[in-house]
C-alpha cells in the first residue's frame, strides 16, 4: 500500500496559527506537526495539543521573530532591532546569488532552538528540518547540528527528486497549479494520492491556521492557511482518503 504523510508546519508562529493547527489535529487529518521553538507562542500551541497523538518535529526558524541566541553573536541573521532578517531579505539575496548567513552563527542558533525544543516538548524531535529560506549555509547548519546529536534530518529537495529519511525515500508534493490549489486545496490531495509512489512515502506539507494581527503583520500567507485548515478537517476528505489505496503515516512510522 502506498503511504501519505500529512504535516502541518509553523506551530508557535502565532496564537491564530496554533488554533488552526490544533483544529486539524483534534478534528482532522494532521498527525505530524512542525514546532518553531524560538517563537513566544510555541508553548501555547503545544498546550493546545496536550494529550493528542502527535509526531513533533523541529521546524527551525531564522526569518520570523527573535532568535534564542544573543543577536550580537549572530549578526548575519539579525536586523538592527534584534529580530531575524525577514524572508524577503533571503529571497533578494538569492536573486543576487548571495548567501549572507554565516555558518558558525547559524549553527549557534540552530543548536539553541534544538535545546528549546527539548525543553518545550520533553522529547527529541521525530524529524529535524528548517523553515524554508534560500540559504545554503542554513541547510549546512541543520546537517551539522543533526549529525552532532544523531537527529533524523529531513533535507529539502529543490527539484522534486526524493530525499532519504532514515532508509525511506520521501517525495515532497508540490502543487502543479497554485491558483487551483489556493482556491481548493483538496485538489492537491487528490493529485498527490493519484500520483503517489510505490516503495516510498509521499509528503504533503500544509500551513493551516487562523488569521490574527501578528500573522497579518508578518506573513503574506494568510487566506490559504484558513482554507487548508477547513479542508483538513472536512469529514468528506477523510472519508475519501479512507476509500483510497493509501495509508496515512507519520515520521515515527518510517524506517
DAKA-V929814 format. One record per residue. N is the residue number from 1. RES is the residue in one small letter. PSI is psi in degrees with one decimal (NA if undefined). D_FIRST is the distance of its C-alpha to the first C-alpha in Angstrom with 1 decimal. Layout:
# DAKA-V929814
N|RES|PSI|D_FIRST  N|RES|PSI|D_FIRST
This chain:
# DAKA-V929814
1|x|137.9|0.0  2|x|157.6|3.8  3|x|142.1|6.5  4|x|128.2|9.9  5|x|121.3|13.1  6|x|119.3|16.1  7|x|145.3|19.4  8|x|125.0|23.0  9|x|162.0|25.8  10|x|23.1|29.5  11|x|125.3|30.1  12|x|-12.6|33.8  13|x|-47.5|34.8  14|x|168.7|36.8  15|x|-39.2|37.1  16|x|-44.1|35.9  17|x|-42.2|32.8  18|x|-44.8|32.3  19|x|-38.4|32.6  20|x|-43.3|30.1  21|x|-43.8|27.4  22|x|-39.1|28.3  23|x|-41.6|27.8  24|x|-21.1|24.3  25|x|-49.2|23.5  26|x|-40.2|25.5  27|x|3.6|24.8  28|x|-148.7|21.7  29|x|-6.6|18.3  30|x|131.6|19.5  31|x|-8.6|18.9  32|x|129.9|19.8  33|x|130.8|23.5  34|x|124.8|25.7  35|x|133.6|29.3  36|x|95.6|32.3  37|x|-24.9|34.6  38|x|-15.8|37.8  39|x|140.9|37.9  40|x|-26.1|40.3  41|x|14.1|38.0  42|x|-42.6|35.1  43|x|-37.4|36.5  44|x|-45.0|36.7  45|x|-42.2|33.0  46|x|-34.6|32.0  47|x|-37.5|34.3  48|x|-29.0|32.7  49|x|7.7|29.4  50|x|129.0|31.1  51|x|-6.8|29.3  52|x|153.2|25.9  53|x|93.2|22.7  54|x|139.7|22.4  55|x|111.2|21.3  56|x|137.8|24.4  57|x|162.1|24.9  58|x|114.5|28.2  59|x|81.1|28.5  60|x|131.2|31.7  61|x|126.0|34.2  62|x|25.3|37.3  63|x|5.4|38.2  64|x|132.5|38.7  65|x|-157.7|41.3  66|x|148.4|43.2  67|x|164.7|42.2  68|x|-23.5|42.3  69|x|162.2|44.5  70|x|121.3|48.1  71|x|-28.0|48.2  72|x|-22.5|51.2  73|x|-13.1|49.0  74|x|55.8|46.3  75|x|-28.0|48.5  76|x|-21.7|46.2  77|x|-10.7|43.6  78|x|153.3|46.0  79|x|175.4|48.4  80|x|-26.9|52.0  81|x|2.8|51.1  82|x|-4.6|48.8  83|x|162.9|45.6  84|x|152.7|42.8  85|x|138.3|43.2  86|x|167.2|41.3  87|x|-36.3|38.3  88|x|-39.6|40.9  89|x|-39.3|42.7  90|x|-40.5|39.6  91|x|-42.6|38.9  92|x|-38.8|42.5  93|x|-39.5|42.7  94|x|-37.7|39.6  95|x|-31.0|41.4  96|x|1.2|44.4  97|x|43.7|42.1  98|x|156.4|43.2  99|x|104.1|41.7  100|x|-5.0|44.1  101|x|125.3|42.0  102|x|125.5|43.7  103|x|-49.8|41.2  104|x|-34.8|43.2  105|x|-43.5|43.5  106|x|-32.1|39.9  107|x|-39.9|39.0  108|x|-44.2|41.5  109|x|-39.4|39.9  110|x|-43.1|36.3  111|x|-42.7|37.5  112|x|-38.9|39.3  113|x|-33.8|36.2  114|x|-45.3|34.2  115|x|-38.1|37.0  116|x|-38.7|37.1  117|x|-45.1|33.4  118|x|-38.7|33.9  119|x|-42.5|36.9  120|x|-40.7|35.2  121|x|-17.9|32.0  122|x|36.4|33.4  123|x|170.1|30.3  124|x|150.7|28.9  125|x|136.8|26.6  126|x|-18.6|22.9  127|x|159.0|22.9  128|x|115.2|26.0  129|x|-169.1|26.7  130|x|145.4|29.2  131|x|129.7|30.2  132|x|113.0|30.3  133|x|152.4|33.8  134|x|82.8|34.9  135|x|113.9|36.2  136|x|-38.8|35.5  137|x|-30.9|37.4  138|x|-47.0|35.4  139|x|-33.2|32.2  140|x|-41.1|34.2  141|x|-40.1|35.4  142|x|-42.4|32.0  143|x|-40.9|31.1  144|x|-47.7|34.4  145|x|-38.1|34.1  146|x|-43.9|30.5  147|x|-37.9|31.7  148|x|-38.0|34.8  149|x|5.9|32.9  150|x|39.4|29.8  151|x|149.2|27.5  152|x|93.0|24.0  153|x|134.8|25.0  154|x|105.7|22.7  155|x|161.9|24.4  156|x|128.4|24.7  157|x|127.8|23.8  158|x|-11.5|26.6  159|x|11.0|25.5  160|x|-4.1|21.8  161|x|157.0|20.9  162|x|155.4|18.3  163|x|153.5|19.8  164|x|129.5|19.1  165|x|112.8|18.7  166|x|-114.6|19.4  167|x|18.9|17.3  168|x|133.9|14.4  169|x|127.5|14.8  170|x|129.1|14.9  171|x|119.2|15.6  172|x|119.5|17.9  173|x|135.2|17.9  174|x|127.0|21.4  175|x|139.3|22.6  176|x|-27.4|24.1  177|x|100.9|26.9  178|x|-29.1|28.1  179|x|-47.5|30.5  180|x|-39.3|28.0  181|x|-46.6|25.8  182|x|-28.6|28.7  183|x|-38.0|29.7  184|x|90.6|26.4  185|x|-15.6|23.6  186|x|-28.3|21.1  187|x|-32.4|21.3  188|x|-39.3|19.7  189|x|-44.5|16.7  190|x|-43.8|16.3  191|x|-42.0|16.8  192|x|-42.6|14.4  193|x|-42.7|11.5  194|x|-32.9|12.8  195|x|21.7|13.1  196|x|150.5|10.1  197|x|144.0|9.8  198|x|150.2|7.7  199|x|35.3|8.6  200|x|-173.4|10.0  201|x|130.6|10.2  202|x|136.4|11.9  203|x|132.0|14.9  204|x|123.1|17.2  205|x|118.9|20.6  206|x|164.2|22.9  207|x|60.8|26.5  208|x|152.2|27.1  209|x|166.6|30.6  210|x|152.4|33.9  211|x|132.1|36.9  212|x|179.6|39.9  213|x|-40.0|42.9  214|x|-41.6|41.6  215|x|-44.2|38.5  216|x|-34.8|40.9  217|x|-30.9|43.1  218|x|-8.9|40.7  219|x|144.4|37.7  220|x|-8.8|37.3  221|x|102.2|33.9  222|x|-74.2|34.8  223|x|-40.7|33.9  224|x|-30.3|30.3  225|x|-42.5|29.7  226|x|-41.5|30.9  227|x|-38.6|28.8  228|x|-42.6|25.6  229|x|-44.2|26.6  230|x|-47.3|27.1  231|x|-43.4|23.9  232|x|-13.4|21.8  233|x|-5.2|23.6  234|x|130.6|23.6  235|x|-30.8|22.2  236|x|-33.9|21.4  237|x|-44.7|19.0  238|x|-41.5|17.3  239|x|-41.9|17.4  240|x|-44.7|15.9  241|x|-35.3|12.9  242|x|-19.7|12.5  243|x|-4.4|12.5  244|x|160.7|9.7  245|x|67.1|6.1  246|x|144.4|5.7  247|x|129.2|6.6  248|x|130.4|10.2  249|x|169.7|11.5  250|x|176.3|14.9  251|x|-28.7|16.6  252|x|-19.4|17.4  253|x|-9.8|13.8  254|x|133.3|13.7  255|x|NA|15.4
